[in-house]
Amino acid sequence: MQRWELKRGDRIATLAWNDYRHMETYYGSACSGFVCHTINPRLFPEQIVYIINHAEDRYVFLDPDFWPLIEGIASQCAGLRAG
């Protein structure tokens, strides 16, 4: 996370199944001072776009299963950065 120039208070999201990678990101972000929230993978793409934009997320950490979903909506998410 440090290589992406995140600062304390920056918001990130996770779009992942409940496994160790998700938990590492969730707890690691809290220990680093970032605000992390989860996105329910069962939501519609429009709902995910709204959540990302409303939260002003800089990054979404995701399981590989969700890469096609994020590729399809990334252009609608103003604050996201590629990493």
C-alpha positions in Angstrom: 0.0 0.0 0.0 2.9 2.4 0.7 4.0 2.3 -2.9 0.7 3.8 -4.0 1.3 7.1 -2.1 -1.7 6.7 0.1 -1.9 9.2 3.0 -3.5 8.9 6.4 -7.3 9.3 6.0 -7.4 8.2 2.3 -10.2 6.0 1.5 -9.9 2.6 -0.1 -12.4 -0.2 -0.8 -12.2 -4.0 -1.0 -14.2 -6.0 -3.5 -13.3 -9.5 -2.4 -14.5 -12.8 -1.1 -14.0 -13.4 2.6 -10.5 -14.9 2.5 -7.1 -14.1 3.9 -6.2 -11.5 1.3 -9.3 -9.5 2.1 -8.6 -9.6 5.8 -4.9 -8.6 5.3 -6.0 -5.6 3.3 -8.8 -4.7 5.8 -6.6 -4.8 8.8 -3.4 -3.6 7.1 -5.2 -0.4 5.9 -6.5 0.3 9.4 -3.0 -0.1 10.9 -1.7 2.3 8.3 -4.3 5.0 9.0 -6.4 4.5 5.8 -10.2 4.3 5.8 -11.2 0.9 4.4 -14.7 -0.2 3.6 -16.1 -3.3 1.9 -18.2 -3.4 -1.3 -20.7 -6.2 -1.6 -19.8 -8.2 -4.7 -23.4 -9.0 -5.2 -24.4 -5.4 -6.0 -25.2 -4.2 -9.5 -22.4 -2.3 -11.3 -24.3 1.0 -11.0 -24.5 0.6 -7.2 -20.8 -0.1 -7.0 -20.0 3.0 -9.0 -22.2 5.1 -6.6 -20.4 3.7 -3.6 -16.9 4.2 -4.9 -17.7 7.8 -6.0 -19.6 8.7 -2.8 -16.8 7.4 -0.6 -14.2 9.1 -2.8 -12.1 5.9 -2.9 -8.6 6.2 -4.4 -8.1 2.5 -4.8 -10.2 -0.7 -4.9 -8.4 -3.9 -3.7 -10.1 -6.8 -5.4 -10.0 -10.5 -6.0 -9.1 -11.4 -9.6 -12.7 -12.6 -10.1 -13.9 -9.0 -10.1 -11.3 -7.5 -12.5 -13.8 -7.6 -15.5 -16.4 -5.8 -13.3 -13.9 -3.0 -12.3 -12.6 -2.7 -15.9 -16.2 -2.1 -17.0 -16.9 0.7 -14.5 -13.5 2.3 -13.9 -14.2 5.2 -16.3 -17.2 6.2 -14.2 -15.3 6.3 -11.0 -13.6 9.7 -10.9 -11.2 9.3 -8.0 -9.8 5.9 -8.8 -6.1 5.6 -9.7 -4.5 2.7 -11.4 -2.0 0.8 -9.3 
